[in-house]
Amino acid sequence: MKTTLRFSLLILVAAGIAALFTLGAATAVGSYKAEKSVTRGFDAKDVVADILPPPMYLIELRLLLSTAVEGTVQASVAQQEFKRLVGEYNDRIQFWKDNPPYGLEKQLLGAQHDAGQKFITAAESVLASAAKGDREATQAAMKTAHGLYLEHRAGVDSTVSVASAFATDAIHSYHRTSEELIWLVALVFVGATTGLVVLGAWVLRSVLRTTGGEPTEVARIANAVAEGDLTVHVVVRQGDTTSVMAAMEQMCCKLRELVVQVSASSERIASDSLQIANGNHDLSVRTEQQSANLQQTASAMDQFSGTVQTSAENARVATQLAVSASGVAQRGASVVSNVVSTMEDISISSRRIGEITSVIDSIAFQTNILALNAAVEAARAGEQGRGFAVVAAEVRTLAQRSAGAAKEISSLISQSVNGVKIGTQLVADAGVTMKDIVEQVQRVTDLIGEISNATAEQTKGVGLVSTAVNQLDSATQQNASLVEESAAAADGLKTDAEELVRLMGYFRVK
């Protein structure tokens, strides 16, 4: 069973009125019960006041004095009872000081309390005299205490009169407040009920004006649109352009137009995507062929680059060998130069040795002459100079042998000097030849270096060409991959367009 908005709001208003009535009734009953409870409370207080002697009315103390003076109570017992009664009185005085009674402070803690304090002092004197057994002092003190008790009682009567009047006024005020509360609750109930009825009517009218119809009708139209039925009929009041029903009508019209347009566009997209997919397929085949040709070119360039690099490596090795040969020739020239220098040093040393040999020959000649002179002198000396003559003969023999050796050395030195001169000339000629060899080797080195540089430049150029071809091949492969992806995307677009056409068939526009 479908419930209308009007019926729902009526139920809501009725429930609110029932709640207000229940609240008012509960308030009235509670006020009545509270009034009864307060009245019973006051009655109970009155009963307790009538039955029990209050601690702040010292009538028990006055009775205690009478019994003590008459002797019916022992003095020690009277003293203990006196302390108990005074303690209760002081406790209540302290309580009312801590919690002063509203409107009764002056009566309760004023003249009544002052008279009570004086009576307690006088009563203490009476009990002290009674304890000593002094009857005259006890009678005199009793007379004074009785007068102070009468003053205290007068204060108590005055306080009771004021408190009774205050309690009567409080009870009457409470009764008036309870009656006023009941009337106030009744007025609030009537006002709230009227307000709920008016508010319910206004809300109902406002909701119906906003929705343009019952919410159930709005839900029915929304469900039909959700199921793809755009031909649903929407009833709109004349002149209604702002309600939900009017918006639903506009929505259905716009959706019908949109679905028709999207369906037509989907069919066109499906046809165009088919053409795009076929074109991408042809482009993919041609791109793959171009990529294969570029791969062959790149392979040939790689082989040519390898050959050029091998030639460059051989030129580099030849350059290194030429440089090494040039270095060896230069070292050979340096060695020849050192040999020439050494030969010149040998020639100089030979000449020096010849000079020394000449000196040795001259010394040997002079020694020979001296030995002859010594032999002559020894012959003159006869037997005495015979030993000296033998020595002179040995010296002459040594001098002759030294002269002979010096001649042989001089002859050898002369031959050596001649050989050194010839060797020096030959070494000089060899030095010139080595210099020519070094120059020729240097020229060969320079030529091979130029060949190596040219080959390196050629290798670099070939490498750049090979790199360019490889990059072109990579770009072509990427293009082929992109073309394949584009073809796949076109196929996917075609499938999506077909699916979109199928989905748009979900909506009914006719």
Summary of the structure (lengths in Angstrom):
residues: 510
radius of gyration: 76.1
end to end distance: 32.0
largest distance: 204.6
contacts: 1408
relative contact order: 0.07
helix: 89%
strand: 0%
